[in-house]
Structure formats: structure tokens, C-alpha cells
Amino acid sequence: MIFLALSVLFSTGLFVIFKYFGIYKVDVLKAIFVNYIVAFAMGFLLAERQIPISEIYLEPWFSGALVLGALFVSIFFVMAMTAQKNGVSVTSIAGKMSVVVPVFFGIILYNESVTFLKIVGIVIALIAVYLSSVKEEKSEKKGTLLFPVLLFIGSGTIDTLLKYIQTNHVAEQDVSIFSGSLFGIAAFFAFIILIIKTIKKRETFGLKNIIAGIILGVPNYFSIIFLIKALQNDAFESSTLFTINNVAIVIVSTLVGLLLFKEKFSLKNKIGVALAILGIVLVTIA
């Protein structure tokens, strides 16, 4: 339970940092690239078992890390496009409701339990995610459904693959180096995109973006590490853990937005937080 709680706290920290990115006009792509480099370095420095970088491709989880690294960068851009085309509320809802994907595959692939109480808890949790995330925007954007659907599928695929690779290929002592490797791969893809953007429009990297990336990299690394460690705990089924993790992040992020950034807290949001707590309790009991 402690690893799950730490994963939620560090994931919420990412939300806070991204908020400040907007305030201080940080170039998100550049900061994301630096963040991946920092997380990659931490993964190898804190690894329990040392593996030469030149031999990483021989590890049974390398192909999975390759796919996840590419997905990390791809979903980042899908999130950006969804926010631009459909609005922030739709982006938040599509990203968090993607929890149904790993929950579904957890039940199918790992024969996890399906009880009435668990189903009710998950349904309540999904409703809570929607109510907690929706904002009363003055000019609600009505864009194409393509990007929200891609975000929903992509975010759910990342969680599902993470669970599958962790279960079948990642030894307990390799969690850090596996995480570092997928961040390194993500950094490689982000670097290619940066090169393409630089060719189109030359501009300095900026010390501000480097500092922002370093600040982001530390909690990003630990959010993944603690989530994987939580998945290794047999006390929780993955369908239960992903539901609790996503909904808890929504609750804590909503409260942080209210207290730290003075965001407007509508009646829907209040009902959403209350239902989220109920959903977590039901899923945990089940």
C-alpha cells in the first residue's frame, strides 16, 4: 500500500510541476526531453543490478521498453493535441478514464476476480473521474473525437503493457534499470523530434527549460518506480490497483488545484471527489 500511496503522491507532483510550466512559460517538449534524460540517469545510478548499456538489448524486457518509450512520447503529443482541439477537461477525462483498458485486460489475461461490489466500485470510480475532471469552461471546445479516442486507447495501452512486461519479464531487482531504459528510449525519440523542430525553427535550448526538466525528471522517475513496485505486490489485483491509483490521483490533484492554485470547485467536482472516495473504498473491499 505504501508504494501505491507514493506513486499517487509523485504523480500528483507531476501535475503541480506542469501547472508551473504554464505559469513560467516553459517549453514543454524541451523540458520533457531533459526530464527523460534525468530519469534515465537515475534508473541506472540507483539500479540494484548493474548491466552495461551496450548489453541492455539482450534483456527480455527490452522490446517492451522500446514500445513503451515510443508510446510515452507519442501520448505526450496526443495529450497536447487533445487539449488544443477539445479542451483541458476532455483531455483529463480521456486520460484518466483509460483505466478501464488495464482493468479489462487484467480480468481477461490474469483471471482476476469479478464481483458485483468490484464492478459497482469501478463504475462509481469512472463516474467520479468524469465529475472531478469536468470544468465549467466558458467556451467549450468541440473538436474531433480522434484525439480523445487515441489518448484513451494510448494511455490504457501504456498501463496494460507496463503490467504485462512487469509480470512476465522484469525481475524485482531490475525495476530501476528497466524504468531507466524506457525513459532513455523515450529521450531518444524526443531528441529526434527536437532535431526536426530545430531544423524548421532555430532557437536556443534555454537554461529555464533545462532546470524545469531536471525538476520534472525526479518525480517522474519515482512515479513509475513505485507504480511497478505496487504491481509486484500480490495483495492487490492489477484491476483494483489501477482503479485506486487513477482515481486517487484525480482526488489529490483536484484538491491541490483547489488549495494551491485556487481553481474553481463546482458542485460536480465536489460530488466527483465524494464518489471517488466511495469508489476506492468499494474496490478495495472487493
C-alpha positions, -999 to +999 in steps of 0.1 A: +000+000+000+029+024+008+042+020-028+008+028-042+005+059-020+039+071-030+031+066-067+000+087-063+019+115-045+047+116-071+021+115-100+003+144-083+037+162-081+039+160-119+005+178-121+018+206-099+050+209-119+031+211-153+009+238-138+040+259-131+053+252-166+024+271-179+029+299-154+066+303-162+062+297-200+084+266-201+089+249-234+073+216-225+090+195-252+125+206-242+117+201-205+102+167-213+134+157-231+156+168-202+132+150-178+137+117-197+175+121-195+173+127-158+150+097-152+172+076-174+203+085-154+185+079-121+174+044-133+210+033-139+225+050-109+200+035-085+199+001-101+203-029-078+220-049-105+244-032-129+241-040-166+263-025-193+243-001-215+257-019-246+240-052-234+206-038-225+191-050-258+198-086-246+174-082-216+140-100-220+121-067-213+140-046-238+115-049-267+087-039-243+107-009-230+112+001-267+075+001-273+067+019-240+094+045-246+079+053-280+044+054-265+055+078-238+065+104-263+035+097-287+009+101-259+025+133-248+018+148-282-017+133-284-024+149-250-012+183-263-034+180-295-064+169-274-060+199-251-057+222-282-086+207-302-110+196-274-100+215-243-083+206-210-114+189-194-117+164-222-080+157-221-081+150-183-112+128-186-100+108-216-066+102-199-080+091-166-110+070-178-085+049-198-081+029-166-109+007-180-084-007-205-059-023-180-088-033-158-104-052-187-072-069-196-064-077-160-096-096-158-091-113-192-053-121-190-048-128-154-082-142-144-087-115-118-119-116-097-151-101-110-176-094-082-207-073-080-191-050-055-160-046-076-180-037-107-201-012-088-169+003-073-153+007-108-184+022-123-187+047-095-149+055-098-154+062-136-183+085-129-162+102-102-133+107-126-156+125-151-173+147-124-140+156-108-123+164-141-150+184-159-146+221-158-172+248-164-154+264-194-169+295-210-160+284-245-161+246-245-141+234-275-159+209-297-131+193-318-128+159-335-132+127-314-100+113-329-075+127-304-096+119-272-100+083-285-063+080-293-055+094-258-079+069-242-065+039-260-029+050-258-029+058-220-047+025-213-022+006-235+007+020-216-007+008-182-016-026-197+018-031-213+035-020-181+017-046-161+023-073-187+060-066-190+064-063-152+046-096-147+064-117-173+099-102-179+111-078-151+128-093-121+124-074-088+160-063-088+157-049-124+128-025-118+151+006-117+172-003-147+140-013-167+124+021-159+157+039-167+159+021-200+123+030-212+130+067-202+162+066-222+144+053-252+117+080-247+145+105-246+159+092-279+125+097-297+121+131-281+156+141-293+146+132-329+115+154-327+136+182-312+161+179-341+133+181-366+118+212-348+152+228-347+157+224-384+124+241-390+129+269-365+163+275-348+161+287-312+183+283-281+175+255-257+173+278-227+185+273-191+150+276-178+139+246-198+168+225-185+161+234-149+124+226-154+133+192-170+155+183-140+127+192-116+102+171-135+126+141-140+129+132-103+091+127-095+085+112-130+111+085-123+097+077-088+061+077-100+069+048-124+092+030-100+066+030-072+038+020-095+058-010-107+067-020-072+030-017-062+021-040-092+046-066-078+026-068-046+003-098-048-020-082-022-037-062-050-050-074-083-040-050-112-076-042-119-080-030-083-047-012-082-051+007-114-085+019-104-074+030-070-042+047-085-060+067-112-089+078-090-066+087-061-045+109-085-077+126-096-088+133-060-054+146-048-048+166-080-083+182-077-076+191-040-042+205-049-057+226-077-083+239-052-059+247-024-027+257-042-039+272-075-073+285-063-091+267-091-129+269-092-145+239-075-180+233-089-208+212-073-200+185-099-163+184-088-174+181-051-198+152-059-170+136-080-145+137-052-171+122-028-179+094-053-142+088-059-136+081-022-167+058-022-154+040-054-120+035-039-135+020-007-157-004-026-130-016-050-105-020-020-131-040+000-140-061-031 
